[in-house]
């Protein structure tokens, strides 16, 4: 097994890389057969990987929320403009 220091630094991992490595860590822990020290090292690596995944997911959620807020804001402005245009057309009649 590669030690934590031999693995890629968690801050440079993409979501998919961190998720895949986390899955491997969980499988190894569930399979058993490791020493207490190895199990603790795996657990610590798993915690680090879970934090990396959470940061990626939180960032993705923030981007989605921002996009939805922009879309919602654009829709309100478009609706307000349409109402204004209708009022102007009605006053011309």
Backbone as XML, in Angstrom:
<?xml version="1.0"?>
<chain id="A" units="angstrom">
  <residue number="1" name="UNK">
    <atom name="N" x="0.843" y="-1.182" z="0.000"/>
    <atom name="CA" x="0.000" y="0.000" z="0.000"/>
    <atom name="C" x="0.879" y="1.233" z="0.000"/>
  </residue>
  <residue number="2" name="UNK">
    <atom name="N" x="0.502" y="2.221" z="-0.778"/>
    <atom name="CA" x="1.220" y="3.487" z="-0.770"/>
    <atom name="C" x="0.806" y="4.265" z="0.473"/>
  </residue>
  <residue number="3" name="UNK">
    <atom name="N" x="1.768" y="4.928" z="1.070"/>
    <atom name="CA" x="1.439" y="5.709" z="2.252"/>
    <atom name="C" x="0.786" y="7.006" z="1.835"/>
  </residue>
  <residue number="4" name="UNK">
    <atom name="N" x="0.214" y="7.690" z="2.805"/>
    <atom name="CA" x="-0.461" y="8.955" z="2.542"/>
    <atom name="C" x="0.478" y="9.943" z="1.875"/>
  </residue>
  <residue number="5" name="UNK">
    <atom name="N" x="1.733" y="9.987" z="2.311"/>
    <atom name="CA" x="2.679" y="10.939" z="1.732"/>
    <atom name="C" x="3.002" y="10.610" z="0.286"/>
  </residue>
  <residue number="6" name="UNK">
    <atom name="N" x="2.809" y="9.337" z="-0.102"/>
    <atom name="CA" x="3.063" y="8.954" z="-1.485"/>
    <atom name="C" x="1.860" y="9.251" z="-2.378"/>
  </residue>
  <residue number="7" name="UNK">
    <atom name="N" x="0.701" y="9.463" z="-1.772"/>
    <atom name="CA" x="-0.505" y="9.758" z="-2.533"/>
    <atom name="C" x="-0.507" y="11.219" z="-2.930"/>
  </residue>
  <residue number="8" name="UNK">
    <atom name="N" x="-1.339" y="11.539" z="-3.898"/>
    <atom name="CA" x="-1.491" y="12.921" z="-4.324"/>
    <atom name="C" x="-2.079" y="13.728" z="-3.182"/>
  </residue>
  <residue number="9" name="UNK">
    <atom name="N" x="-1.571" y="14.929" z="-3.008"/>
    <atom name="CA" x="-2.089" y="15.837" z="-1.993"/>
    <atom name="C" x="-3.577" y="16.046" z="-2.240"/>
  </residue>
  <residue number="10" name="UNK">
    <atom name="N" x="-4.383" y="15.942" z="-1.200"/>
    <atom name="CA" x="-5.830" y="16.066" z="-1.315"/>
    <atom name="C" x="-6.286" y="17.364" z="-1.933"/>
  </residue>
  <residue number="11" name="UNK">
    <atom name="N" x="-5.530" y="18.444" z="-1.742"/>
    <atom name="CA" x="-5.964" y="19.737" z="-2.258"/>
    <atom name="C" x="-5.842" y="19.819" z="-3.777"/>
  </residue>
  <residue number="12" name="UNK">
    <atom name="N" x="-5.112" y="18.910" z="-4.393"/>
    <atom name="CA" x="-4.937" y="18.950" z="-5.844"/>
    <atom name="C" x="-5.793" y="17.924" z="-6.561"/>
  </residue>
  <residue number="13" name="UNK">
    <atom name="N" x="-6.524" y="17.125" z="-5.819"/>
    <atom name="CA" x="-7.348" y="16.088" z="-6.431"/>
    <atom name="C" x="-8.644" y="16.671" z="-6.978"/>
  </residue>
  <residue number="14" name="UNK">
    <atom name="N" x="-9.057" y="16.143" z="-8.115"/>
    <atom name="CA" x="-10.380" y="16.448" z="-8.626"/>
    <atom name="C" x="-11.399" y="15.624" z="-7.867"/>
  </residue>
  <residue number="15" name="UNK">
    <atom name="N" x="-12.665" y="15.967" z="-8.047"/>
    <atom name="CA" x="-13.728" y="15.256" z="-7.337"/>
    <atom name="C" x="-13.706" y="13.755" z="-7.638"/>
  </residue>
  <residue number="16" name="UNK">
    <atom name="N" x="-13.652" y="13.410" z="-8.914"/>
    <atom name="CA" x="-13.708" y="11.999" z="-9.296"/>
    <atom name="C" x="-12.528" y="11.214" z="-8.749"/>
  </residue>
  <residue number="17" name="UNK">
    <atom name="N" x="-11.336" y="11.819" z="-8.770"/>
    <atom name="CA" x="-10.155" y="11.143" z="-8.232"/>
    <atom name="C" x="-10.319" y="10.898" z="-6.736"/>
  </residue>
  <residue number="18" name="UNK">
    <atom name="N" x="-10.756" y="11.929" z="-6.013"/>
    <atom name="CA" x="-10.933" y="11.798" z="-4.565"/>
    <atom name="C" x="-12.001" y="10.763" z="-4.247"/>
  </residue>
  <residue number="19" name="UNK">
    <atom name="N" x="-13.107" y="10.795" z="-4.989"/>
    <atom name="CA" x="-14.201" y="9.841" z="-4.764"/>
    <atom name="C" x="-13.728" y="8.412" z="-5.007"/>
  </residue>
  <residue number="20" name="UNK">
    <atom name="N" x="-13.017" y="8.198" z="-6.122"/>
    <atom name="CA" x="-12.550" y="6.849" z="-6.439"/>
    <atom name="C" x="-11.572" y="6.330" z="-5.394"/>
  </residue>
  <residue number="21" name="UNK">
    <atom name="N" x="-10.675" y="7.194" z="-4.949"/>
    <atom name="CA" x="-9.727" y="6.766" z="-3.917"/>
    <atom name="C" x="-10.448" y="6.502" z="-2.596"/>
  </residue>
  <residue number="22" name="UNK">
    <atom name="N" x="-11.447" y="7.322" z="-2.293"/>
    <atom name="CA" x="-12.231" y="7.115" z="-1.071"/>
    <atom name="C" x="-12.949" y="5.771" z="-1.117"/>
  </residue>
  <residue number="23" name="UNK">
    <atom name="N" x="-13.511" y="5.434" z="-2.253"/>
    <atom name="CA" x="-14.170" y="4.132" z="-2.411"/>
    <atom name="C" x="-13.178" y="3.001" z="-2.145"/>
  </residue>
  <residue number="24" name="UNK">
    <atom name="N" x="-11.969" y="3.139" z="-2.670"/>
    <atom name="CA" x="-10.927" y="2.125" z="-2.456"/>
    <atom name="C" x="-10.562" y="2.025" z="-0.976"/>
  </residue>
  <residue number="25" name="UNK">
    <atom name="N" x="-10.447" y="3.163" z="-0.308"/>
    <atom name="CA" x="-10.119" y="3.172" z="1.123"/>
    <atom name="C" x="-11.208" y="2.453" z="1.910"/>
  </residue>
  <residue number="26" name="UNK">
    <atom name="N" x="-12.470" y="2.753" z="1.612"/>
    <atom name="CA" x="-13.583" y="2.119" z="2.332"/>
    <atom name="C" x="-13.587" y="0.622" z="2.088"/>
  </residue>
  <residue number="27" name="UNK">
    <atom name="N" x="-13.364" y="0.211" z="0.861"/>
    <atom name="CA" x="-13.318" y="-1.237" z="0.562"/>
    <atom name="C" x="-12.226" y="-1.925" z="1.363"/>
  </residue>
  <residue number="28" name="UNK">
    <atom name="N" x="-11.064" y="-1.291" z="1.433"/>
    <atom name="CA" x="-9.948" y="-1.898" z="2.171"/>
    <atom name="C" x="-10.259" y="-1.987" z="3.661"/>
  </residue>
  <residue number="29" name="UNK">
    <atom name="N" x="-10.890" y="-0.934" z="4.193"/>
    <atom name="CA" x="-11.249" y="-0.978" z="5.612"/>
    <atom name="C" x="-12.297" y="-2.052" z="5.880"/>
  </residue>
  <residue number="30" name="UNK">
    <atom name="N" x="-13.278" y="-2.156" z="4.997"/>
    <atom name="CA" x="-14.339" y="-3.148" z="5.178"/>
    <atom name="C" x="-13.823" y="-4.574" z="5.024"/>
  </residue>
  <residue number="31" name="UNK">
    <atom name="N" x="-12.817" y="-4.752" z="4.188"/>
    <atom name="CA" x="-12.269" y="-6.089" z="3.958"/>
    <atom name="C" x="-11.504" y="-6.593" z="5.174"/>
  </residue>
  <residue number="32" name="UNK">
    <atom name="N" x="-10.984" y="-5.661" z="5.972"/>
    <atom name="CA" x="-10.214" y="-6.067" z="7.143"/>
    <atom name="C" x="-8.849" y="-6.593" z="6.741"/>
  </residue>
  <residue number="33" name="UNK">
    <atom name="N" x="-8.214" y="-7.254" z="7.688"/>
    <atom name="CA" x="-6.920" y="-7.851" z="7.417"/>
    <atom name="C" x="-5.757" y="-6.874" z="7.469"/>
  </residue>
  <residue number="34" name="UNK">
    <atom name="N" x="-6.007" y="-5.666" z="7.933"/>
    <atom name="CA" x="-4.918" y="-4.694" z="8.064"/>
    <atom name="C" x="-4.594" y="-4.517" z="9.539"/>
  </residue>
  <residue number="35" name="UNK">
    <atom name="N" x="-3.402" y="-4.069" z="9.783"/>
    <atom name="CA" x="-3.010" y="-3.817" z="11.166"/>
    <atom name="C" x="-3.753" y="-2.584" z="11.674"/>
  </residue>
  <residue number="36" name="UNK">
    <atom name="N" x="-3.695" y="-2.403" z="12.966"/>
    <atom name="CA" x="-4.332" y="-1.231" z="13.558"/>
    <atom name="C" x="-3.724" y="0.046" z="12.979"/>
  </residue>
  <residue number="37" name="UNK">
    <atom name="N" x="-2.437" y="0.072" z="12.852"/>
    <atom name="CA" x="-1.756" y="1.260" z="12.307"/>
    <atom name="C" x="-2.175" y="1.527" z="10.869"/>
  </residue>
  <residue number="38" name="UNK">
    <atom name="N" x="-2.249" y="0.477" z="10.065"/>
    <atom name="CA" x="-2.688" y="0.632" z="8.676"/>
    <atom name="C" x="-4.143" y="1.087" z="8.607"/>
  </residue>
  <residue number="39" name="UNK">
    <atom name="N" x="-4.968" y="0.524" z="9.476"/>
    <atom name="CA" x="-6.376" y="0.921" z="9.512"/>
    <atom name="C" x="-6.529" y="2.387" z="9.889"/>
  </residue>
  <residue number="40" name="UNK">
    <atom name="N" x="-5.752" y="2.831" z="10.862"/>
    <atom name="CA" x="-5.810" y="4.243" z="11.251"/>
    <atom name="C" x="-5.347" y="5.159" z="10.121"/>
  </residue>
  <residue number="41" name="UNK">
    <atom name="N" x="-4.296" y="4.751" z="9.421"/>
    <atom name="CA" x="-3.809" y="5.541" z="8.280"/>
    <atom name="C" x="-4.867" y="5.598" z="7.182"/>
  </residue>
  <residue number="42" name="UNK">
    <atom name="N" x="-5.528" y="4.475" z="6.925"/>
    <atom name="CA" x="-6.594" y="4.455" z="5.928"/>
    <atom name="C" x="-7.752" y="5.348" z="6.356"/>
  </residue>
  <residue number="43" name="UNK">
    <atom name="N" x="-8.118" y="5.263" z="7.625"/>
    <atom name="CA" x="-9.211" y="6.092" z="8.148"/>
    <atom name="C" x="-8.884" y="7.576" z="7.977"/>
  </residue>
  <residue number="44" name="UNK">
    <atom name="N" x="-7.672" y="7.961" z="8.348"/>
    <atom name="CA" x="-7.266" y="9.367" z="8.213"/>
    <atom name="C" x="-7.291" y="9.805" z="6.756"/>
  </residue>
  <residue number="45" name="UNK">
    <atom name="N" x="-6.824" y="8.946" z="5.860"/>
    <atom name="CA" x="-6.852" y="9.275" z="4.430"/>
    <atom name="C" x="-8.300" y="9.406" z="3.959"/>
  </residue>
  <residue number="46" name="UNK">
    <atom name="N" x="-9.139" y="8.518" z="4.422"/>
    <atom name="CA" x="-10.554" y="8.582" z="4.060"/>
    <atom name="C" x="-11.202" y="9.879" z="4.514"/>
  </residue>
  <residue number="47" name="UNK">
    <atom name="N" x="-10.881" y="10.314" z="5.712"/>
    <atom name="CA" x="-11.415" y="11.587" z="6.219"/>
    <atom name="C" x="-10.951" y="12.747" z="5.339"/>
  </residue>
  <residue number="48" name="UNK">
    <atom name="N" x="-9.682" y="12.737" z="4.954"/>
    <atom name="CA" x="-9.142" y="13.791" z="4.091"/>
    <atom name="C" x="-9.847" y="13.784" z="2.733"/>
  </residue>
  <residue number="49" name="UNK">
    <atom name="N" x="-10.029" y="12.601" z="2.176"/>
    <atom name="CA" x="-10.687" y="12.488" z="0.876"/>
    <atom name="C" x="-12.148" y="12.917" z="0.943"/>
  </residue>
  <residue number="50" name="UNK">
    <atom name="N" x="-12.814" y="12.575" z="2.037"/>
    <atom name="CA" x="-14.206" y="12.985" z="2.208"/>
    <atom name="C" x="-14.310" y="14.509" z="2.254"/>
  </residue>
  <residue number="51" name="UNK">
    <atom name="N" x="-13.358" y="15.170" z="2.905"/>
    <atom name="CA" x="-13.354" y="16.636" z="2.946"/>
    <atom name="C" x="-13.144" y="17.226" z="1.556"/>
  </residue>
  <residue number="52" name="UNK">
    <atom name="N" x="-12.267" y="16.607" z="0.771"/>
    <atom name="CA" x="-12.034" y="17.074" z="-0.603"/>
    <atom name="C" x="-13.333" y="16.956" z="-1.402"/>
  </residue>
  <residue number="53" name="UNK">
    <atom name="N" x="-13.990" y="15.817" z="-1.296"/>
    <atom name="CA" x="-15.259" y="15.623" z="-2.012"/>
    <atom name="C" x="-16.297" y="16.640" z="-1.561"/>
  </residue>
  <residue number="54" name="UNK">
    <atom name="N" x="-16.383" y="16.876" z="-0.260"/>
    <atom name="CA" x="-17.360" y="17.829" z="0.272"/>
    <atom name="C" x="-17.086" y="19.232" z="-0.266"/>
  </residue>
  <residue number="55" name="UNK">
    <atom name="N" x="-15.800" y="19.634" z="-0.329"/>
    <atom name="CA" x="-15.472" y="20.964" z="-0.877"/>
    <atom name="C" x="-15.903" y="21.079" z="-2.332"/>
  </residue>
  <residue number="56" name="UNK">
    <atom name="N" x="-15.651" y="20.032" z="-3.124"/>
    <atom name="CA" x="-16.068" y="20.048" z="-4.524"/>
    <atom name="C" x="-17.585" y="20.138" z="-4.634"/>
  </residue>
  <residue number="57" name="UNK">
    <atom name="N" x="-18.288" y="19.341" z="-3.833"/>
    <atom name="CA" x="-19.754" y="19.352" z="-3.887"/>
    <atom name="C" x="-20.323" y="20.686" z="-3.408"/>
  </residue>
  <residue number="58" name="UNK">
    <atom name="N" x="-19.734" y="21.256" z="-2.365"/>
    <atom name="CA" x="-20.181" y="22.565" z="-1.893"/>
    <atom name="C" x="-19.963" y="23.634" z="-2.957"/>
  </residue>
  <residue number="59" name="UNK">
    <atom name="N" x="-18.823" y="23.561" z="-3.636"/>
    <atom name="CA" x="-18.537" y="24.505" z="-4.711"/>
    <atom name="C" x="-19.512" y="24.353" z="-5.866"/>
  </residue>
  <residue number="60" name="UNK">
    <atom name="N" x="-19.834" y="23.108" z="-6.208"/>
    <atom name="CA" x="-20.791" y="22.858" z="-7.288"/>
    <atom name="C" x="-22.167" y="23.385" z="-6.905"/>
  </residue>
  <residue number="61" name="UNK">
    <atom name="N" x="-22.570" y="23.183" z="-5.642"/>
    <atom name="CA" x="-23.872" y="23.670" z="-5.176"/>
    <atom name="C" x="-23.913" y="25.198" z="-5.245"/>
  </residue>
  <residue number="62" name="UNK">
    <atom name="N" x="-22.843" y="25.854" z="-4.843"/>
    <atom name="CA" x="-22.794" y="27.311" z="-4.884"/>
    <atom name="C" x="-22.914" y="27.822" z="-6.321"/>
  </residue>
  <residue number="63" name="UNK">
    <atom name="N" x="-22.241" y="27.138" z="-7.242"/>
    <atom name="CA" x="-22.326" y="27.546" z="-8.654"/>
    <atom name="C" x="-23.734" y="27.356" z="-9.190"/>
  </residue>
  <residue number="64" name="UNK">
    <atom name="N" x="-24.378" y="26.248" z="-8.833"/>
    <atom name="CA" x="-25.751" y="26.016" z="-9.277"/>
    <atom name="C" x="-26.704" y="27.054" z="-8.689"/>
  </residue>
  <residue number="65" name="UNK">
    <atom name="N" x="-26.547" y="27.326" z="-7.391"/>
    <atom name="CA" x="-27.394" y="28.326" z="-6.749"/>
    <atom name="C" x="-27.223" y="29.691" z="-7.394"/>
  </residue>
  <residue number="66" name="UNK">
    <atom name="N" x="-25.972" y="30.055" z="-7.706"/>
    <atom name="CA" x="-25.715" y="31.350" z="-8.343"/>
    <atom name="C" x="-26.338" y="31.397" z="-9.726"/>
  </residue>
  <residue number="67" name="UNK">
    <atom name="N" x="-26.225" y="30.313" z="-10.482"/>
    <atom name="CA" x="-26.811" y="30.276" z="-11.820"/>
    <atom name="C" x="-28.332" y="30.363" z="-11.745"/>
  </residue>
  <residue number="68" name="UNK">
    <atom name="N" x="-28.927" y="29.660" z="-10.798"/>
    <atom name="CA" x="-30.376" y="29.716" z="-10.645"/>
    <atom name="C" x="-30.838" y="31.102" z="-10.204"/>
  </residue>
  <residue number="69" name="UNK">
    <atom name="N" x="-30.051" y="31.735" z="-9.346"/>
    <atom name="CA" x="-30.400" y="33.087" z="-8.897"/>
    <atom name="C" x="-30.322" y="34.064" z="-10.064"/>
  </residue>
  <residue number="70" name="UNK">
    <atom name="N" x="-29.296" y="33.922" z="-10.891"/>
    <atom name="CA" x="-29.177" y="34.791" z="-12.077"/>
    <atom name="C" x="-30.344" y="34.555" z="-13.017"/>
  </residue>
  <residue number="71" name="UNK">
    <atom name="N" x="-30.677" y="33.287" z="-13.231"/>
    <atom name="CA" x="-31.786" y="32.947" z="-14.124"/>
    <atom name="C" x="-33.090" y="33.506" z="-13.584"/>
  </residue>
  <residue number="72" name="UNK">
    <atom name="N" x="-33.296" y="33.367" z="-12.308"/>
    <atom name="CA" x="-34.500" y="33.884" z="-11.669"/>
    <atom name="C" x="-34.536" y="35.408" z="-11.754"/>
  </residue>
  <residue number="73" name="UNK">
    <atom name="N" x="-33.412" y="36.045" z="-11.527"/>
    <atom name="CA" x="-33.329" y="37.502" z="-11.619"/>
    <atom name="C" x="-33.569" y="37.978" z="-13.036"/>
  </residue>
  <residue number="74" name="UNK">
    <atom name="N" x="-33.040" y="37.272" z="-14.023"/>
    <atom name="CA" x="-33.254" y="37.629" z="-15.420"/>
    <atom name="C" x="-34.725" y="37.488" z="-15.774"/>
  </residue>
  <residue number="75" name="UNK">
    <atom name="N" x="-35.357" y="36.447" z="-15.280"/>
    <atom name="CA" x="-36.768" y="36.227" z="-15.565"/>
    <atom name="C" x="-37.630" y="37.333" z="-14.995"/>
  </residue>
  <residue number="76" name="UNK">
    <atom name="N" x="-37.299" y="37.809" z="-13.800"/>
    <atom name="CA" x="-38.062" y="38.900" z="-13.195"/>
    <atom name="C" x="-37.892" y="40.179" z="-13.987"/>
  </residue>
  <residue number="77" name="UNK">
    <atom name="N" x="-36.670" y="40.454" z="-14.418"/>
    <atom name="CA" x="-36.420" y="41.667" z="-15.190"/>
    <atom name="C" x="-37.140" y="41.604" z="-16.522"/>
  </residue>
  <residue number="78" name="UNK">
    <atom name="N" x="-37.123" y="40.421" z="-17.165"/>
    <atom name="CA" x="-37.819" y="40.260" z="-18.433"/>
    <atom name="C" x="-39.313" y="40.462" z="-18.245"/>
  </residue>
  <residue number="79" name="UNK">
    <atom name="N" x="-39.844" y="39.921" z="-17.162"/>
    <atom name="CA" x="-41.266" y="40.090" z="-16.873"/>
    <atom name="C" x="-41.618" y="41.533" z="-16.602"/>
  </residue>
  <residue number="80" name="UNK">
    <atom name="N" x="-40.774" y="42.229" z="-15.874"/>
    <atom name="CA" x="-41.017" y="43.646" z="-15.590"/>
    <atom name="C" x="-40.951" y="44.458" z="-16.865"/>
  </residue>
  <residue number="81" name="UNK">
    <atom name="N" x="-40.020" y="44.138" z="-17.743"/>
    <atom name="CA" x="-39.899" y="44.855" z="-19.017"/>
    <atom name="C" x="-41.127" y="44.601" z="-19.882"/>
  </residue>
  <residue number="82" name="UNK">
    <atom name="N" x="-41.609" y="43.377" z="-19.912"/>
    <atom name="CA" x="-42.786" y="43.044" z="-20.712"/>
    <atom name="C" x="-44.005" y="43.798" z="-20.204"/>
  </residue>
  <residue number="83" name="UNK">
    <atom name="N" x="-44.161" y="43.869" z="-18.867"/>
    <atom name="CA" x="-45.287" y="44.604" z="-18.296"/>
    <atom name="C" x="-45.186" y="46.084" z="-18.644"/>
  </residue>
  <residue number="84" name="UNK">
    <atom name="N" x="-43.991" y="46.630" z="-18.588"/>
    <atom name="CA" x="-43.772" y="48.031" z="-18.929"/>
    <atom name="C" x="-44.100" y="48.290" z="-20.394"/>
  </residue>
  <residue number="85" name="UNK">
    <atom name="N" x="-43.689" y="47.373" z="-21.264"/>
    <atom name="CA" x="-43.980" y="47.505" z="-22.686"/>
    <atom name="C" x="-45.488" y="47.452" z="-22.941"/>
  </residue>
  <residue number="86" name="UNK">
    <atom name="N" x="-46.189" y="46.565" z="-22.228"/>
    <atom name="CA" x="-47.646" y="46.445" z="-22.390"/>
    <atom name="C" x="-48.335" y="47.721" z="-21.932"/>
  </residue>
  <residue number="87" name="UNK">
    <atom name="N" x="-47.885" y="48.297" z="-20.815"/>
    <atom name="CA" x="-48.476" y="49.535" z="-20.316"/>
    <atom name="C" x="-48.271" y="50.666" z="-21.312"/>
  </residue>
  <residue number="88" name="UNK">
    <atom name="N" x="-47.083" y="50.742" z="-21.897"/>
    <atom name="CA" x="-46.784" y="51.799" z="-22.875"/>
    <atom name="C" x="-47.667" y="51.633" z="-24.113"/>
  </residue>
  <residue number="89" name="UNK">
    <atom name="N" x="-47.855" y="50.400" z="-24.556"/>
    <atom name="CA" x="-48.688" y="50.153" z="-25.725"/>
    <atom name="C" x="-50.147" y="50.492" z="-25.432"/>
  </residue>
  <residue number="90" name="UNK">
    <atom name="N" x="-50.613" y="50.167" z="-24.233"/>
    <atom name="CA" x="-51.990" y="50.463" z="-23.861"/>
    <atom name="C" x="-52.230" y="51.959" z="-23.766"/>
  </residue>
  <residue number="91" name="UNK">
    <atom name="N" x="-51.255" y="52.711" z="-23.279"/>
    <atom name="CA" x="-51.435" y="54.152" z="-23.137"/>
    <atom name="C" x="-51.406" y="54.861" z="-24.484"/>
  </residue>
  <residue number="92" name="UNK">
    <atom name="N" x="-50.806" y="54.229" z="-25.489"/>
    <atom name="CA" x="-50.766" y="54.815" z="-26.838"/>
    <atom name="C" x="-52.111" y="54.675" z="-27.528"/>
  </residue>
  <residue number="93" name="UNK">
    <atom name="N" x="-52.921" y="53.684" z="-27.126"/>
    <atom name="CA" x="-54.224" y="53.440" z="-27.779"/>
    <atom name="C" x="-55.196" y="54.454" z="-27.392"/>
  </residue>
</chain>
